[in-house]
Amino acid sequence: MTESNPTSSAASLELTSTPEPTGKPTFADATSDLVNQMTEGNFDGVTQYATTHLAPALMSAGVGLFVIFIGYLVAKYLMRVISRPVCRRVDETLGKFVGKMVFYSIMSAVVGAVLTKLGAPLGGLAAMLAAAGFAVGLAFQGTLSNFASGVLMLVFRPFKVGDVVTAAGVTGKVDEIDLFTTTLDTPDNRRIIVPNSSIAGGTIENISHHKHRRVEVLVGVDYSADLQATREALQTALNQLAANIIPGDNRGSAVVLAGLGDSAVNWKVRMWVAGSQFWPMTEALTAEVKNQLDAANIGIPFPQMDIHVHQFADAVAQTERANRTRPTRRASERMAG
C-alpha cells in the first residue's frame, strides 16, 4: 500500500480550481479606462473601444430615439382620438384636458421604458428629480399656484371654451384653458393670456352662460312731458321689436318709471332677448326709443343747472359810504369859526 501525501493532494486541489469569471465592463467603465489610457499617451485601445463599446451604445441610443419618436406619434394620435368625442359630446375644455393627460402619460411611459432598457439608473434619477422638485417648488410657488388653479377650473368648470367672461379685470371670449394660463380674445381682437391664479382668486363673470339676456335702455324726458304719453311712446318702441322678445315667466318686456332726476324724469325700457342678440337688440331698442320720443314731441333734456346771480354792487357802495370817516376840518377853519 502507498500512503497518500497530503501536501500533493492540496497542491492538486489548488491547481484544479478555476478562477471566477469576470463580467464585461460597462460602457461607463470602458470610457473611464480609455480616458486614463489616453492621458498616459496610449491610444491603442481606441479602435477596440469604438467597435466593442461605442458602436453598440450609439446603436442602442438610435433605436431608443426611434422608439421615442414612434411613441410620440402614437401619443398624438391617441390624444386626438380620445379627446375628440369628449369635446363633441361633453365639453371642449374637458376634452382638451383629457387629451393632454393621455399624451403626457404615454410619453412618460415610453421614455421611462427606453431609459430602463438602456440601463439608466432610474432609482437615482427619481431621487434627484424629487430633490430638484422640492427646490423648484419653493422657487416657483406662483407657477404651482397657477397649476393648482388650472386643475380646479378644469374640475369645477366655471366657464368653458367659447364663453364670454370677465375675469381678472379682462373681458373676452375664452379661447383655451391650459394648466397654467387661460387665453382670452377681446372684442377688438386682442389676445390676452391671464394666469390661472389671478382668475381663480377673483370674481368670475360668465356673461354668455345663460341663453337669454335682458336689454335695458335708460332714458330721461322733460318734466313737462305727460307721463301716460311717455309710457305709450316707450311701449310703442318695444312693440316695434316684438318679434325678438322672449316671452314667458320673468321674461317679456316692461316700461318702468325709474325716478325723478335733477333735470329729467328717468325711465327704464326692458326686454328679454336671445343671448347672441344682446348687442344688436340693445342698439335697435335705443334707436326705437329715440325715434318714438321724437315722434311724440317728447324732449330728452340735457343736464342743466340754474345759477342765480344777485347784484351786490349798490349795496356794497352804500355800505362803504356809510362807513367812510369824514375828514377833519383844517385848523384855520376851526380858528375862524
LINWO-V139306 format. One record per residue. N is the residue number from 0. RES is the residue in one small letter. PSI is psi in degrees with one decimal (none if undefined). Layout:
n=N res=RES psi=PSI
n=N res=RES psi=PSI
This chain:
n=0 res=m psi=142.8
n=1 res=t psi=139.3
n=2 res=e psi=137.8
n=3 res=s psi=139.5
n=4 res=n psi=117.8
n=5 res=p psi=-27.6
n=6 res=t psi=-43.1
n=7 res=s psi=-34.6
n=8 res=s psi=-42.2
n=9 res=a psi=-36.8
n=10 res=a psi=-41.7
n=11 res=s psi=-36.8
n=12 res=l psi=-37.8
n=13 res=e psi=-35.5
n=14 res=l psi=-34.4
n=15 res=t psi=-15.4
n=16 res=s psi=134.7
n=17 res=t psi=143.1
n=18 res=p psi=152.5
n=19 res=e psi=137.0
n=20 res=p psi=141.1
n=21 res=t psi=140.3
n=22 res=g psi=166.5
n=23 res=k psi=131.8
n=24 res=p psi=146.1
n=25 res=t psi=170.7
n=26 res=f psi=-38.7
n=27 res=a psi=-40.9
n=28 res=d psi=-41.4
n=29 res=a psi=-39.6
n=30 res=t psi=-39.2
n=31 res=s psi=-42.6
n=32 res=d psi=-41.1
n=33 res=l psi=-40.6
n=34 res=v psi=-40.2
n=35 res=n psi=-41.3
n=36 res=q psi=-40.6
n=37 res=m psi=-33.6
n=38 res=t psi=-25.8
n=39 res=e psi=0.4
n=40 res=g psi=10.0
n=41 res=n psi=113.4
n=42 res=f psi=18.2
n=43 res=d psi=-27.0
n=44 res=g psi=5.0
n=45 res=v psi=-45.7
n=46 res=t psi=-44.7
n=47 res=q psi=-37.9
n=48 res=y psi=-41.9
n=49 res=a psi=-39.7
n=50 res=t psi=-32.3
n=51 res=t psi=-35.8
n=52 res=h psi=-47.5
n=53 res=l psi=-47.2
n=54 res=a psi=-47.0
n=55 res=p psi=-35.3
n=56 res=a psi=-42.9
n=57 res=l psi=-38.5
n=58 res=m psi=-43.2
n=59 res=s psi=-39.9
n=60 res=a psi=-40.7
n=61 res=g psi=-43.2
n=62 res=v psi=-39.4
n=63 res=g psi=-43.6
n=64 res=l psi=-37.9
n=65 res=f psi=-41.7
n=66 res=v psi=-40.6
n=67 res=i psi=-38.8
n=68 res=f psi=-44.1
n=69 res=i psi=-40.0
n=70 res=g psi=-35.9
n=71 res=y psi=-44.7
n=72 res=l psi=-42.4
n=73 res=v psi=-40.3
n=74 res=a psi=-41.7
n=75 res=k psi=-40.5
n=76 res=y psi=-46.5
n=77 res=l psi=-33.1
n=78 res=m psi=-44.6
n=79 res=r psi=-41.9
n=80 res=v psi=-39.3
n=81 res=i psi=-38.9
n=82 res=s psi=-27.9
n=83 res=r psi=-51.8
n=84 res=p psi=-32.4
n=85 res=v psi=-41.5
n=86 res=c psi=-38.5
n=87 res=r psi=-37.4
n=88 res=r psi=-28.0
n=89 res=v psi=-75.7
n=90 res=d psi=140.1
n=91 res=e psi=-38.2
n=92 res=t psi=-47.5
n=93 res=l psi=-36.7
n=94 res=g psi=-43.1
n=95 res=k psi=-39.4
n=96 res=f psi=-45.4
n=97 res=v psi=-41.9
n=98 res=g psi=-42.5
n=99 res=k psi=-38.4
n=100 res=m psi=-39.6
n=101 res=v psi=-43.1
n=102 res=f psi=-49.5
n=103 res=y psi=-32.6
n=104 res=s psi=-45.6
n=105 res=i psi=-42.8
n=106 res=m psi=-38.1
n=107 res=s psi=-41.3
n=108 res=a psi=-42.9
n=109 res=v psi=-46.6
n=110 res=v psi=-40.4
n=111 res=g psi=-40.8
n=112 res=a psi=-40.5
n=113 res=v psi=-44.6
n=114 res=l psi=-37.4
n=115 res=t psi=-41.0
n=116 res=k psi=-33.6
n=117 res=l psi=-4.3
n=118 res=g psi=19.9
n=119 res=a psi=138.9
n=120 res=p psi=86.9
n=121 res=l psi=-28.6
n=122 res=g psi=-49.0
n=123 res=g psi=-36.9
n=124 res=l psi=-39.2
n=125 res=a psi=-39.9
n=126 res=a psi=-41.3
n=127 res=m psi=-42.2
n=128 res=l psi=-35.9
n=129 res=a psi=-45.0
n=130 res=a psi=-42.9
n=131 res=a psi=-36.2
n=132 res=g psi=-36.7
n=133 res=f psi=-44.7
n=134 res=a psi=-41.6
n=135 res=v psi=-36.0
n=136 res=g psi=-38.3
n=137 res=l psi=-35.6
n=138 res=a psi=-29.7
n=139 res=f psi=56.4
n=140 res=q psi=-38.1
n=141 res=g psi=-40.0
n=142 res=t psi=-42.0
n=143 res=l psi=-33.6
n=144 res=s psi=-39.9
n=145 res=n psi=-39.2
n=146 res=f psi=-46.7
n=147 res=a psi=-40.6
n=148 res=s psi=-37.8
n=149 res=g psi=-41.0
n=150 res=v psi=-42.7
n=151 res=l psi=-40.4
n=152 res=m psi=-34.8
n=153 res=l psi=-28.9
n=154 res=v psi=-49.4
n=155 res=f psi=-21.1
n=156 res=r psi=67.3
n=157 res=p psi=-20.9
n=158 res=f psi=167.1
n=159 res=k psi=172.9
n=160 res=v psi=131.1
n=161 res=g psi=-16.5
n=162 res=d psi=151.7
n=163 res=v psi=119.4
n=164 res=v psi=161.6
n=165 res=t psi=112.6
n=166 res=a psi=138.6
n=167 res=a psi=34.2
n=168 res=g psi=11.3
n=169 res=v psi=134.4
n=170 res=t psi=126.8
n=171 res=g psi=176.0
n=172 res=k psi=131.5
n=173 res=v psi=120.8
n=174 res=d psi=-38.8
n=175 res=e psi=141.2
n=176 res=i psi=109.3
n=177 res=d psi=177.0
n=178 res=l psi=-23.1
n=179 res=f psi=-31.8
n=180 res=t psi=164.9
n=181 res=t psi=131.9
n=182 res=t psi=126.2
n=183 res=l psi=142.3
n=184 res=d psi=119.5
n=185 res=t psi=164.3
n=186 res=p psi=-27.8
n=187 res=d psi=21.7
n=188 res=n psi=41.3
n=189 res=r psi=138.0
n=190 res=r psi=124.3
n=191 res=i psi=129.3
n=192 res=i psi=118.6
n=193 res=v psi=132.2
n=194 res=p psi=141.7
n=195 res=n psi=-31.9
n=196 res=s psi=-34.0
n=197 res=s psi=-33.7
n=198 res=i psi=-48.4
n=199 res=a psi=-26.6
n=200 res=g psi=0.9
n=201 res=g psi=-170.0
n=202 res=t psi=133.3
n=203 res=i psi=123.1
n=204 res=e psi=113.7
n=205 res=n psi=99.6
n=206 res=i psi=-37.7
n=207 res=s psi=20.5
n=208 res=h psi=-44.0
n=209 res=h psi=155.5
n=210 res=k psi=-29.8
n=211 res=h psi=147.5
n=212 res=r psi=155.5
n=213 res=r psi=125.8
n=214 res=v psi=133.1
n=215 res=e psi=123.7
n=216 res=v psi=126.3
n=217 res=l psi=134.6
n=218 res=v psi=143.6
n=219 res=g psi=137.2
n=220 res=v psi=168.5
n=221 res=d psi=148.6
n=222 res=y psi=-25.0
n=223 res=s psi=-11.3
n=224 res=a psi=141.8
n=225 res=d psi=135.4
n=226 res=l psi=-42.8
n=227 res=q psi=-39.7
n=228 res=a psi=-37.9
n=229 res=t psi=-43.2
n=230 res=r psi=-41.4
n=231 res=e psi=-38.7
n=232 res=a psi=-42.3
n=233 res=l psi=-35.2
n=234 res=q psi=-34.4
n=235 res=t psi=-37.5
n=236 res=a psi=-39.4
n=237 res=l psi=-38.0
n=238 res=n psi=-29.7
n=239 res=q psi=-23.3
n=240 res=l psi=25.6
n=241 res=a psi=-29.2
n=242 res=a psi=-21.2
n=243 res=n psi=-1.0
n=244 res=i psi=134.7
n=245 res=i psi=117.4
n=246 res=p psi=172.1
n=247 res=g psi=178.8
n=248 res=d psi=134.4
n=249 res=n psi=25.6
n=250 res=r psi=-153.2
n=251 res=g psi=-143.1
n=252 res=s psi=166.5
n=253 res=a psi=150.2
n=254 res=v psi=120.3
n=255 res=v psi=129.2
n=256 res=l psi=109.4
n=257 res=a psi=-33.3
n=258 res=g psi=176.9
n=259 res=l psi=112.7
n=260 res=g psi=-174.6
n=261 res=d psi=-36.1
n=262 res=s psi=8.0
n=263 res=a psi=159.1
n=264 res=v psi=122.0
n=265 res=n psi=134.0
n=266 res=w psi=154.8
n=267 res=k psi=128.3
n=268 res=v psi=118.5
n=269 res=r psi=147.3
n=270 res=m psi=147.6
n=271 res=w psi=132.3
n=272 res=v psi=171.7
n=273 res=a psi=144.8
n=274 res=g psi=-35.6
n=275 res=s psi=-16.3
n=276 res=q psi=16.1
n=277 res=f psi=-54.2
n=278 res=w psi=-42.9
n=279 res=p psi=-39.5
n=280 res=m psi=-30.8
n=281 res=t psi=-45.3
n=282 res=e psi=-42.2
n=283 res=a psi=-41.9
n=284 res=l psi=-38.7
n=285 res=t psi=-43.4
n=286 res=a psi=-41.3
n=287 res=e psi=-39.6
n=288 res=v psi=-46.2
n=289 res=k psi=-44.1
n=290 res=n psi=-43.0
n=291 res=q psi=-36.0
n=292 res=l psi=-38.1
n=293 res=d psi=-40.5
n=294 res=a psi=-30.9
n=295 res=a psi=6.8
n=296 res=n psi=40.0
n=297 res=i psi=120.7
n=298 res=g psi=151.5
n=299 res=i psi=102.0
n=300 res=p psi=154.7
n=301 res=f psi=152.0
n=302 res=p psi=129.3
n=303 res=q psi=159.6
n=304 res=m psi=128.5
n=305 res=d psi=128.1
n=306 res=i psi=121.8
n=307 res=h psi=119.5
n=308 res=v psi=121.3
n=309 res=h psi=141.9
n=310 res=q psi=114.7
n=311 res=f psi=4.4
n=312 res=a psi=-46.1
n=313 res=d psi=-42.3
n=314 res=a psi=-38.3
n=315 res=v psi=-39.3
n=316 res=a psi=-41.9
n=317 res=q psi=-39.2
n=318 res=t psi=-40.8
n=319 res=e psi=-38.7
n=320 res=r psi=-36.9
n=321 res=a psi=-33.4
n=322 res=n psi=-2.9
n=323 res=r psi=135.5
n=324 res=t psi=131.0
n=325 res=r psi=137.4
n=326 res=p psi=147.2
n=327 res=t psi=133.4
n=328 res=r psi=151.9
n=329 res=r psi=155.8
n=330 res=a psi=-36.7
n=331 res=s psi=-38.5
n=332 res=e psi=-36.8
n=333 res=r psi=-39.6
n=334 res=m psi=-37.1
n=335 res=a psi=-31.7
n=336 res=g psi=none
